[in-house]
Amino acid sequence: MINSDAMPIFFHSHKPVEVYLFTDPLCHDCRIMDPFLIKLIHEYGHYFTVRRVLTGKATGTAHRTNRLTNARFVWEKTTSLYAFSCNGKTDMHHGDTSPYMPSLAIKAAEMQGRKAGLRFLRKLQERLFLCEGTPDFNTMLACAEESGIDVAEFAEDLHADHVRKAFQCDLKFANEMQITEVPSLVFLHTNAHEDGIKVSGLYTYDIYVQVLQEIINEQLVPQTLPPMEDLIGEYEFLSTKELAIIYGLSLAQTERELKKLILKRIVRQISTERDIYWKHV
């Protein structure tokens, strides 16, 4: 079954800006990007919609140049892609160890809705970044079950042609947008006569706010961030560093706030070699 919520990404909403995040589930830099995007969504999400586009590029740029590219051509290319055909030739074999397996799995989860796809992605990242699994078929099934989606439907979709085609659409879109590294963000105004801006690589949070304001061409009014326990409950799995970035706190300040939540039995701590993560109880 294909949910209309998971159909091709090219459509407009009442919000003035569409943001396309070009990413890969195995990319470390893309994981670093997550707290910036979460903060941007909660503070300025009333101005934009965001769509994840999977690229099949598991590594970021080797030499990060921190450049900001004004790209009128991005909008001109995008307008021609609203009904494009996805007939690419990328080889995506069905084997359980395919490097495309995580991306195909995300697309399969998205067949049950974008929110289902996001829940699945968070569970997949949780397993991969805690080193509790490898991106094989059994790991994908476990993530599907933990994310609360229909596992039987997911398993069927995972090897279906329409899911491969959906991923192929993402690959072609990334190629048309000339995406050469991940993560990359493309900001497009819903007014076809406005320029778009492509931001390749990782930047500080204020750069993304600056780009959004430039696209809208008016003073942005931020919304209040939710309480820390609510955010952890929403995303289920966040690190101390991510929470510090989102709330603009030092690591010490963030740890103090989290210790209060531990005492209230609201969150629990998961320690790894890389970082300390937090889950809602």
C-alpha positions as CSV (number, residue, x, y, z in Angstrom):
1,M,0.0,0.0,0.0
2,I,1.3,3.5,-0.9
3,N,0.3,6.3,1.4
4,S,-0.3,9.6,-0.4
5,D,1.8,11.2,2.4
6,A,4.8,9.4,1.1
7,M,4.5,10.3,-2.6
8,P,7.0,12.5,-4.5
9,I,8.2,15.5,-2.6
10,F,7.5,18.3,-5.1
11,F,4.5,20.3,-3.9
12,H,3.7,23.7,-2.3
13,S,2.2,24.5,1.1
14,H,0.9,27.7,2.6
15,K,4.3,28.4,4.1
16,P,6.5,30.7,2.0
17,V,9.7,28.6,1.9
18,E,10.4,24.9,1.0
19,V,13.7,23.5,2.4
20,Y,15.2,20.4,0.9
21,L,17.7,18.5,3.1
22,F,20.0,16.3,1.0
23,T,21.3,13.6,3.3
24,D,22.3,10.0,3.8
25,P,21.5,7.9,6.9
26,L,25.1,6.6,7.1
27,C,26.8,10.0,6.9
28,H,28.3,11.2,10.1
29,D,28.1,14.9,9.1
30,C,24.4,14.4,8.4
31,R,23.9,13.2,12.0
32,I,25.8,16.4,13.2
33,M,23.3,18.4,11.1
34,D,20.3,17.0,13.0
35,P,20.3,19.4,16.1
36,F,20.6,22.5,13.8
37,L,17.6,21.3,11.8
38,I,15.6,20.4,14.9
39,K,16.2,23.9,16.4
40,L,15.4,25.6,13.1
41,I,12.1,23.7,12.8
42,H,11.0,24.5,16.4
43,E,12.0,28.1,16.2
44,Y,11.1,29.0,12.6
45,G,9.1,26.1,11.3
46,H,6.1,28.3,10.8
47,Y,8.0,29.8,7.8
48,F,8.9,26.6,6.0
49,T,8.3,23.0,5.2
50,V,11.3,20.6,5.1
51,R,11.7,17.5,2.9
52,R,14.5,15.0,3.2
53,V,16.1,13.8,0.0
54,L,18.3,10.7,0.1
55,T,21.5,11.0,-2.0
56,G,23.4,7.7,-1.6
57,K,26.5,9.8,-0.6
58,A,27.6,8.4,2.7
59,T,30.4,10.8,3.3
60,G,30.5,14.6,3.6
61,T,33.1,16.8,1.9
62,A,36.7,16.0,2.6
63,H,37.7,19.6,2.5
64,R,34.9,21.7,4.0
65,T,35.0,25.2,2.6
66,N,32.0,26.8,4.3
67,R,30.7,28.5,1.3
68,L,27.3,30.1,0.7
69,T,26.1,29.9,-2.9
70,N,23.3,32.1,-4.3
71,A,21.8,29.8,-6.9
72,R,19.1,31.2,-9.2
73,F,19.6,28.1,-11.4
74,V,18.4,25.9,-8.5
75,W,14.9,27.3,-8.7
76,E,14.8,27.2,-12.5
77,K,15.8,23.5,-12.5
78,T,13.4,22.6,-9.8
79,T,10.3,24.0,-11.6
80,S,11.0,21.6,-14.5
81,L,11.1,18.6,-12.2
82,Y,7.6,18.5,-10.8
83,A,6.6,15.7,-13.2
84,F,9.9,14.3,-14.1
85,S,10.4,10.6,-14.9
86,C,12.6,8.5,-12.7
87,N,14.4,6.2,-15.1
88,G,17.9,6.3,-13.7
89,K,20.4,3.5,-14.0
90,T,21.8,3.3,-10.5
91,D,22.4,-0.3,-9.6
92,M,20.5,-1.1,-6.4
93,H,20.6,-4.9,-5.9
94,H,18.3,-6.6,-3.4
95,G,21.0,-8.1,-1.2
96,D,20.8,-7.7,2.5
97,T,24.2,-6.0,2.5
98,S,23.5,-3.4,-0.2
99,P,25.0,0.0,0.6
100,Y,21.6,1.4,-0.4
101,M,19.7,-0.8,2.1
102,P,19.3,1.9,4.8
103,S,18.0,4.5,2.2
104,L,15.6,1.9,0.6
105,A,14.4,1.1,4.1
106,I,13.7,4.7,4.9
107,K,11.7,5.0,1.7
108,A,9.8,1.8,2.6
109,A,8.9,3.3,6.0
110,E,7.8,6.5,4.3
111,M,5.2,4.5,2.3
112,Q,3.3,4.6,5.7
113,G,3.7,8.4,6.0
114,R,6.4,10.9,6.4
115,K,6.1,10.8,10.2
116,A,6.5,7.0,10.1
117,G,9.6,7.5,7.9
118,L,11.1,10.0,10.4
119,R,10.4,7.7,13.4
120,F,12.1,4.8,11.5
121,L,15.1,7.0,10.7
122,R,15.6,8.0,14.3
123,K,15.4,4.3,15.4
124,L,17.9,3.4,12.6
125,Q,20.3,6.2,13.7
126,E,19.9,5.1,17.3
127,R,21.1,1.6,16.5
128,L,23.9,2.6,14.1
129,F,25.3,5.3,16.3
130,L,25.2,3.2,19.4
131,C,27.0,0.5,17.4
132,E,24.2,-2.0,18.3
133,G,23.7,-3.3,14.8
134,T,24.8,-3.3,11.1
135,P,22.6,-1.9,8.3
136,D,21.3,-5.3,7.2
137,F,17.8,-6.7,6.7
138,N,17.3,-7.9,10.3
139,T,18.3,-4.5,11.7
140,M,15.8,-2.8,9.4
141,L,13.0,-5.1,10.6
142,A,13.9,-4.4,14.2
143,C,13.9,-0.7,13.6
144,A,10.5,-0.9,11.9
145,E,9.0,-2.8,14.8
146,E,10.5,-0.3,17.3
147,S,9.2,2.7,15.4
148,G,5.6,1.3,15.5
149,I,5.0,0.9,11.8
150,D,3.4,-2.2,10.1
151,V,6.4,-4.6,9.9
152,A,4.8,-7.0,7.4
153,E,4.0,-4.1,5.0
154,F,7.4,-2.6,5.5
155,A,9.2,-5.9,4.7
156,E,7.1,-6.2,1.5
157,D,7.8,-2.6,0.5
158,L,11.5,-2.9,1.2
159,H,12.0,-5.1,-1.9
160,A,9.3,-3.5,-4.0
161,D,9.8,-1.7,-7.3
162,H,7.9,1.4,-6.3
163,V,10.3,1.9,-3.3
164,R,13.3,1.5,-5.6
165,K,11.7,4.0,-7.9
166,A,11.1,6.5,-5.1
167,F,14.7,6.3,-4.0
168,Q,15.7,6.7,-7.7
169,C,13.6,9.9,-7.8
170,D,15.7,11.2,-4.8
171,L,18.9,10.3,-6.6
172,K,17.9,12.0,-9.8
173,F,16.7,15.1,-7.9
174,A,20.0,15.4,-6.1
175,N,21.8,15.1,-9.4
176,E,19.7,17.8,-11.0
177,M,20.4,20.1,-8.1
178,Q,24.1,19.4,-8.5
179,I,24.5,18.1,-5.0
180,T,28.1,17.1,-4.5
181,E,28.3,16.7,-0.7
182,V,26.1,16.0,2.2
183,P,24.5,17.4,4.1
184,S,23.3,20.2,1.8
185,L,20.2,22.4,2.2
186,V,18.4,24.1,-0.6
187,F,16.1,27.0,0.4
188,L,13.4,27.8,-2.2
189,H,10.7,30.5,-2.0
190,T,7.3,29.2,-3.2
191,N,7.2,32.2,-5.4
192,A,8.8,31.0,-8.7
193,H,10.3,34.4,-9.4
194,E,12.5,34.4,-6.2
195,D,16.0,33.1,-6.1
196,G,16.9,30.0,-4.2
197,I,20.0,29.5,-2.0
198,K,22.0,26.3,-1.7
199,V,24.1,25.7,1.4
200,S,26.6,22.8,1.0
201,G,28.3,21.4,4.1
202,L,27.9,22.2,7.8
203,Y,27.6,25.7,9.2
204,T,26.8,27.4,12.5
205,Y,23.1,27.8,13.3
206,D,23.0,31.5,12.7
207,I,23.9,31.0,9.0
208,Y,20.8,28.9,8.4
209,V,18.6,31.6,10.1
210,Q,20.3,34.2,8.0
211,V,19.6,32.3,4.8
212,L,16.0,31.8,5.8
213,Q,15.6,35.5,6.5
214,E,17.2,36.4,3.1
215,I,14.8,34.1,1.3
216,I,11.7,35.6,3.1
217,N,13.1,39.1,3.0
218,E,11.5,40.1,6.3
219,Q,12.4,40.0,10.0
220,L,11.9,36.6,11.4
221,V,10.0,36.0,14.7
222,P,11.2,32.9,16.5
223,Q,8.8,30.6,18.5
224,T,9.7,29.4,22.0
225,L,11.5,26.1,22.2
226,P,9.6,23.4,24.0
227,P,10.8,22.2,27.4
228,M,13.7,19.8,27.2
229,E,11.7,16.8,28.4
230,D,9.1,17.4,25.7
231,L,11.8,17.5,23.0
232,I,13.4,14.3,24.2
233,G,9.9,12.7,24.2
234,E,9.3,13.9,20.7
235,Y,12.6,12.7,19.2
236,E,13.1,9.8,21.6
237,F,16.9,9.7,21.3
238,L,19.1,12.8,21.7
239,S,22.7,13.3,22.9
240,T,24.0,15.8,25.4
241,K,25.8,17.7,22.6
242,E,22.6,17.8,20.5
243,L,20.6,19.2,23.4
244,A,23.3,21.8,24.2
245,I,23.2,23.0,20.5
246,I,19.4,23.1,20.4
247,Y,19.0,25.1,23.6
248,G,22.2,27.2,23.3
249,L,23.6,25.9,26.6
250,S,27.1,24.8,27.6
251,L,27.6,21.0,28.1
252,A,27.7,21.6,31.9
253,Q,24.5,23.6,31.9
254,T,22.8,20.9,29.8
255,E,24.0,18.1,32.1
256,R,22.6,20.0,35.1
257,E,19.2,20.3,33.4
258,L,19.2,16.6,32.5
259,K,20.2,15.5,36.0
260,K,17.0,17.3,37.2
261,L,15.0,15.2,34.7
262,I,16.7,12.0,35.9
263,L,15.7,12.8,39.5
264,K,12.1,13.3,38.3
265,R,12.4,9.9,36.4
266,I,11.5,11.6,33.1
267,V,14.6,10.6,31.2
268,R,17.3,7.9,31.4
269,Q,20.9,8.0,30.3
270,I,22.7,5.8,27.8
271,S,26.5,6.1,27.7
272,T,28.6,5.1,24.7
273,E,32.2,5.6,23.7
274,R,31.2,8.5,21.5
275,D,28.7,10.4,23.6
276,I,26.0,10.3,26.2
277,Y,22.4,9.9,24.9
278,W,19.1,10.5,26.5
279,K,15.7,8.7,26.1
280,H,12.3,9.5,27.5
281,V,11.3,7.0,30.2
